[in-house]
Amino acid sequence: MGRVKIAVVVRTALCALGFMVFSGAASLGASEDTTYRNTAPGVAYIGSRACAGCHTKIYQGYNRTAMGRSMTPAANFAQLTSLPATASIFNEKLNRHFEVSGQGAEWYQAEYELDADGHEVFRNTYKVEYAVGSGVNGYTFLVRRGSYLFQSPLSYYSRQKAWDLSPGYEYGDYGFNRPIAAACIGCHSGRPQPVRDREGLFGDPPFHELAIGCENCHGPGALHAAGHAKNSARTEADRSIVNPASLPARLAEDICMNCHQGSDTRVLQPGKDFSDFRPGTPLRDTLAILRVPLKPDNAGASDLLEHHFSMQLSKCHRESGGRLSCLTCHQIHSMPEPSEAAAYYRSRCLTCHQEANCKVSKAQRLARANDCVACHMPKRDVAVIAHSALTNHRVIATPGEPLPEAAFEQPARDLPGLIYVNRPPQANAATLPPIMLLQAYGELMEKDPSYQPRYFQVLDELSKTAGDQPLVQAALGRRLLHGDPPSDAAAIQHLARAIELGFRAPTVYQDLADGLTRAGRADDAVATLERGIEADPYTQVLYKSLALAYINLKRYSEAKKIMERYVGLFPEDDFMRGLLLKAR
């Protein structure tokens, strides 16, 4: 369950280091039917470089945008940026030193600890493989351990012009052990290859395309390229590739929401993966974006990371009848230069407003560079991400303007406790499959125990109707294992069945091993933990449990070997280093 929390923090952290927003423009009441042929399953992706031959100017301009620079190999990054190639950070809370060093085109990050005499206790160094981010807020970095990708401990923050701990690292001692989740990297790269249901594990190569590319918004391009190669002079409407500007508003905005709409939890539709979403199709066919209802007495800055939600709360959006969209203000294929940004966005405002609408004197406006955005969409610090700020996409008339009543939407009867952000428009019911509710309530109850009764209610229903679901079996096993009183024999059956059905989360191996140990089946517990480590070789708790299991069986040499392996992988763990010294 701890991995879920980490994934949420990583998602928030990476989003804060990111990119601009965009969407389609049309009447909200338009039909969602689409006839774009590249939305069909099986249409091949060909990569953005293939687009450059016919769309050279667009391609070159887009590559200079924030999205077009969302990710790069570390070697290219070293050549393209002027970041300081060396840095040294000491974190007093962790008693840990962190370093950045550059050697030619290669970058390295290191973590180490010193004893009272200034001698190194351990040092852990990794070559940086990828830089993630456009530089708007900063850059974070990925390292590779075998076929797994992890975030590195240090990030660069543009506002501070300095290196510091990566977002979220102030809350935990993650070292080089924070896995890159498919849900996160899918919005910060072009075409990643995460292995399904194996957090942090990627194919070879890990990415077919690094930066966010043409096909992320237009869909796979093979049909389009092949059709134009045969008939370059065609004049009829091209339905071989999605044009977001021509989509009904909701379908266009779904492209944006996929990456620019925050949530309390996102849940995939059964059988779907994050890479299954195709521009031009409803996002809800792939995943549900769910959030906890806002309360008027605790709204705070809840809209800050929710660009689509914030825009919809704007008076501008509501009074335009939904015609205001992300594309009203944002260019996708290019970005205004910083010196031109205020004038550009002001021109966007003046498509609806007039100079006379502004109640501030002309002298005051000129003193602020006539910057409408600075007053009406001010940047705010992101409390959970150090040194970062994001533009508030709720257009406000005056500073401190309260959220409108629409912000405090109440859940539908069929989704108690949840707001379904990308639900079907104008739908009276927005029912989600119970297995999705189980996932949603399971994640939310870690942060808010009030969701636990709903979780167990859905689990009871699924136990009668969907007993062959691996997640249901794992959940039933965990509940029995930790029940009052516990039922170890029944828990073991459910947990073993979950693994048999293909469930691979590290928690299921840990739970099954605990149940087997309590049932007096210590050898079976050892075998289960060994299988868990084989399935996920970077889960610390499985190694610790296996070492303890060996010790309890008086298999001390094997315990020492697993501790040595653990310390080799996770040398920052003071407790295990000390335990290994005693064992030696």
N, C-alpha and C positions, 0 to 999 in steps of 0.2 A: 504493500500500500504506500510505502514511503516514496516509491518511484513516481506515483501519481502526483504527489506534492511537488517533487522535483520538476516533473514535466510542466506543471502549471507555472512554476517560477521561471523556467527556461523560456516558455512561450511568451510570458509577459516581458522578460528581459530582452529577448531578441526583437520583439515588436518595438520596443522603445529605441532600439538602435537603428531604426529603419527608414521607411520610405514614404512616398507621397500616395495620396488617395485618388481613385478615379472611379467613374461609374458611367452608366448610360443615361440617355435622356429621351423620355417619351411619356405619354400619359400613363399614370399608374393603373388605370382601368383597362389598359390594352391587353389583348389576349397573349398568353404565354406560349402559344404554338410557334414553332420555328421549323423552317424547312432547310436549314443549313445542313448540308450533307456530311460535313466533317464532325458532326456531333454523334454519328453512329459509332458503336463499338468497333474496334479493330482498325480504324483509320490511323495510319502511321504518323509519328512525329518525325520531323526531318531537321530540326534545329534552326536557330535564327540566322546562321550564316547563309543558309539556302535562300533566305528572303533578301539578302543584301544585293543579289544580282539585279533584281528588278526594282527594288525599293531602296536604292543606295542612300539617298539623302535622308529618308526616314530612319534607316538603320543607323547611320552615323550620328544623327541627332539623338536618337533614343539611347545610344551607348553612352551619352554624356549625362543622361538623367540619373536620378537616384536609384530607380529600379534597375536601370541598365548597368549600374555599378554595384549591385547588391552583394555580389560575391566574386572572389577572385583567388587564384592560387597565391599562396604566400610569396612565392618567388616574384610574381608579377607585381604584387602589392609593394614589395620592397623597392621596386624600380619606379612605381607610379606615384608614390607618396613621399612626403618630406618628414614623416614621423621620426622622432628620435629613436635610433636603433638600439639604444641601451637604456635601461631603467632599473632601479632597485627600490623595492617597496618592503617595509617591515610592518607586519600586523601584530600589534601588541596582544590583542585578544587571543590570537592563535599561537603567539610566540613563534611566528613563522616569517621567513624571508622569501621574497619572490623577485625574480630577475627576468629581464628581457635582454637578449643579446642578438646581434646580427653578424653573420659571417658571409660576406658577399651577398648572394641572392637568397641565402637561407636564414631563417629566423628561428630562434629557440626561446623557450620559456623554461624557467627552473623554479623549483620550490626546495627550500632547505631549512634546517634548524641548527642552531648553535647551542652548545652546552655552556655552563657557567665560565669555562675557561676560553670560550671563543672557538672551540673545535667543532667541526661539522658532525652532527649526529647522523644525518642522512642528507642526501641530495637526489632529487628526482628531476630529470631534464628530458624534454621532448622537443622534437622539431615541429614547428608550426606548419601545418599543411594548407590551411585555407583561412582567408580573412573574410568575415561576414559583416556587411554593413555598407552604407553609402557615404558615411562620414557626416551626415546631418547631425546625428547625436554622437556618433563615434563608430568604433569597430570592435568586434569581438573575434575570437580566433578558435580554430578547431585543430586538434591534434589527432593523429591516427595511431591506434593500438591494435595491430593485426588488421582485422576487417571492421573494427569498431571505431566510431568517431566520438570524441569527447570535447567539451568546451575546455579551454585553457583558463587558468586562474586570473590572468590579467587582461584587461581591455583598455583601449585608448578612448578617452573622452574629449570630444572636440571643444566643448565649452571651456573646459579647464585646461585644454592643451597639455594633457598629462595622462600618464598611465596610472591605473588604480585597479583594485579588485574588480573582477567581473560582476555584473549585476546578480544579486542573490548570494554572492559569496560572503557577504557580511553576516548572513544568517547561518552558515554552516561550513564545515571543514571539508570541502568537496575535492580539493586538489585537482588532479587530472582525471577524476572519476565521475564527472557529470555527463551522462550519455546524451547524445543528440537525438531528440525524438522526431519521428516522422511528421507529427502534427506541426512542429515548429519549423523544421528546415524546408518543408514544402512551400512555405511562404517567403523564404529568403533565398531561394535558388530556382534555377530553371527547371531541371528535371532530375531530381534526386532518385537514388535507387535504394531506399530502405527495405530491408527484409521484413516482410509482414510478420507482425506479432513478436518481433525480436528487437527490443529497444536498443538503439545504438549500433546495431549491426547493419552493414550496407553491402551492396553488391560490388562487383568489380567491372568497371570503375564505380566509385560511389555516386558520381554525377555524370549524366549524359550531357548536361548543359549547366554551367555554374550560375551565372547571373539570371535573374528573371528575364525571360525572353518573349519573343513575339507570340509563341504558341501558348504561353500562360494566359493570354487574354483573347487570342483569336482562335485557339484550338489547334489540333494537329493539322499540319500543312501539306501532307503528301498529295491529297486530291487536288488542291489548289495549284501546286507546282506542276503536277503532271498535266492538268488541264490546260494551263497556260503554255506549257512547252509544246503542246499539240496545236493550240489555237491562240496565238499571241494577240490576234486582232479582234477577239470576241467583243461584242458590244452589249449583249444581254446582261441582266443583273447576275452577278456572280454569287452563286449559293454554295460554292465549294469550300468557303471559309467564313467563319463568323466575323461580322463587323459589329463590335459592341455599340457603336453610335447609332446603328439601325435597329437594334433590338428593342422590344418593349422594355419600359423602364425597370420593371422588377427583375427581368432576366439580366439586364446590363448591371444592375446594382448587385445581383448575386455574385458577379465576377469580383466586385470590390469587396463585398462582405466576406468572401472566402478568406481574405487575409487582413482586412482592415476593420473588422468588427470584433471587438473584445467580447468575452463571455465568461461566465463562471464555470461552464463546462461545455465541451463539444462532444457529440456522440455520433459515431458513424452508423449509417443504416446497416442492417444485417447483410453481411457478405461484401460490404464495400470497403475500399481503402481510400486514403486521402488523394491518391493520384487518379482516382476514377472520375473526379469532377471534370466535366467538359463545359467550357464557355458556351453559352447559348442554351443550356439546359438548367432547370431549377436546381439550385444548390441543395435544397431539401431532399432531392433524390439521392444525394451522397451523404449528407450529414445534417444534424440539427444543432443550431446554435442556441444555447439555453442560458438564461441568467436568473438570478434571484430577484424577486420583485423589490423595487426601491421603496423605502419608507420615508415619508416627509421629514421625520425628525432625525434621519441618518443618511441623507442623500450625499452630502459632502461633494467630492469631485468625481462622482461615480461615472460621469459621462466622458471622462478625459480620454480613456483608451478605447472608447466605443465610437468610432468616427461616424458610422452609418446611423446609429441610434441618436447621436448628438445632432447630426444634420436634420434628422426627422423632427427633433424637438424645436428646431429653429422656427421663429415666426416667418422668416423668409420662405422656408420650405412649405410650411402649412398654408400660407396665404397664396403661394404660387400654384396651389392645387397639385403639388408634387412635381411641377415642371423643373424646379430647382434640383439639380443633381450634382454629383461630383464633377461631371464633365462641363458643367456651367463655368466652373472656375479653373479646373486643372487641365493642362495640356499633357497628354500621355507620351507623345513622341518627342517632346522637347520640354525644357524647363527655362523659365526666364532667368537671366543672369541676376545675381544678388542685387546689383545696382538698379535693375529694371523691375524687380519683383513688386515693389510697392505700387508703381504705376500700372503694371500689368493687372494685378488683382483689383486695383481701383477701377480699371476699365471694365472688369467683370461686374463689379457692383453697379456701375452706371448703365448696364444693360437694362436694369429694372428701376434704379433710383436716379434722382437728379441731384445736382449740387445743392439746390435749395433745401433738400430734405435734411441735410446735416445741420444740427443745431449748434455746432462748434464754429467759432468765428474763423474766417479765412486765415487770419494771422496765426491762430492756434493750429490750424490744419497744416499750414506750411511749416510751422516749427516742428511738426511731427512727420515731415516729408509727405504729407497728404496720404498717409498710410491707413487706409480703412481697416485692414486686417489687425493692425496693432491695437486698435481700440475695440473692435467688435469681434475679433477672434484671437484674443491674446494668448500667447504661449504661457503654459503653466508648468511648474516643476513636476516631475513624476516622482512621487514620494517613494515608490518601491524601487526606483532605479536611480542610483547615485548619479549626480552631475548631468541629468538629462531633463529636457523639456520638450513638450509636444504642443502643437497648435490645437486649441479647443475648437472643434468643428461645430459647436452650437453657436450660431451667430447671435450675439446679444446686443441689446440696445444700450445698456448701461452696465458699468462694472458691478459685479455681485448680483446680477439679475437672477432671481430664483428660477428653479426648474418649473416648467408648466405642468398642469395637471396630467397631461398625457404621459409624463414620465413615470407616473405612479400607477401604471396599468396593473390590473389584478389578474392572477392566473385564470385560465379557463378551467371549467369543471373537470375536464378529462386530463388535465395536467396540473394537479395540485402542487403548489409551491414553486412552479416554474413558469417563466415567460419564454415562449417559443419565438425567438427573434425573427427567424426566416420562415415562419409558418406560411401556409398558402394564403395569399391575400384575400380578404373578405370572406374567409372560411368561418363557419359557425363552430366547427370542431376541428381540432388539430391533433388528432390522436396519433401517438407514436407507439410503435410496437413495445410491449412490456419489457423486452430484453434491453431496449434502449433506456427505458426508465430505470431499470435496475442499475445500469452503468451510471446514469446521471445521478441518481440518489446515492449510489455508493461512493462516488467522488465527493459529492457535496456534504455528506454526513461526516467526512473527516474534518471539515471546517466548521460545520454547524450540526451538532447532535440532534437537532429537532427534525432532521431528515431521516433519522434512523427508523422510526416507525413506518414511514412510507416505503423505505427500502425493504424492510422485512415483509410488509404486506404484499409488495410486488413479487418478492422471492417466493412467498407461500403460493401465490397464484401460478407462478412459473413452474414450481415443483410438481404441479398437477398436469400442466399442459406442455411443458418444454423440458422434460427431464433429460433429453439427449443433448442439451446445450452445455458445452464445457464450462462456460462461466457460471451457469446455474449450479452445476455439480460442485464447482470450487467454492461457491458462496454457501451452499448448504453444508459442505464439509467444514468450512471455517466457523459457521454459526454453531454447529454441533460441538466442534472442538473447544470453543470458548463459552459454551452454554453453562447454565447453572441449574442442575449439575451438567458437566461435560459428558458427552457420549462418544468415547474414543472409537469404539468398534464401528459405529455408523459413520463417524467422520472419516475414518480411514477408507471405507468403501466409496464414499462420494469423492474424496480427494484423488484416490487412485483412478476412479472412473474419469475425472476431469483430465488427468494427464493422458489417459488412454484415448480420450476424444481429441487430444491435440492442444490442450491448454498448457502454455509454456511460461506463464508469469513466475518469477522466482518465489513469490509468496506461496504458491501451491506446493512446491517442493519443501519449503520450510514447514508449512502446516502439516503436511503428510509425515515428515520426519518427526515432528513433535508428537503427533498422535501415535506413531509406531513406537517411539521411545517410551511414552507413558504406558503403552500396552505391553511393554517388556520385550519388544522386537527390535533390539538395538542394532543387530546386524542389518536388518531391512532398512532401518533409519539411515545407516551409513550408506547403503547402496542408493537410497533415494537422494541423499545430499550429493553424492558423486554424480548422479544423473543431472541434478540441478546445476552443478558447476559446469558440466559438459555443455548444457543448454545455454547457460549464461555465465561465462567465465569471469565476469567483472562485478559480481554481486557479493559484497563483503560478508554479509551475514551468513551466507551459505558456508563459506570457509571457516568462520568462527564456530558455527554449529558443528561442522564436520570435525574440527580439531577437538572440541569438547567430547563429541561422541567417541572418537578414538581413545581419548584419555579415560573415559568411563569404562571402556572395554579393555583398558590396560594395554592398548596397542600403541605404546609410547613412541616408537620409531616412526610410525606412520603419522602420528600427531605432530611430531617435530617436522616431518617433511611438508605437511600441509601448512604449518605455520611459516616455514621458510618460503614456501610458494606465495603465501599471503603477503608476507613482508616484502617480498620481491615486487609484488604488484602494487601494494599499498604501503610504502615505507613511511608515510606520514603518521601512521597509527602508533602513538606512543605506547598504548597498553599492550598491543601485540608484540611490539619490539621488546618490551620488558619481559613479557611472558616467554618469548623465544630465548632470551638470554638465560632465564632460569632453566628452561628445558635443556639448554646446551651445557 
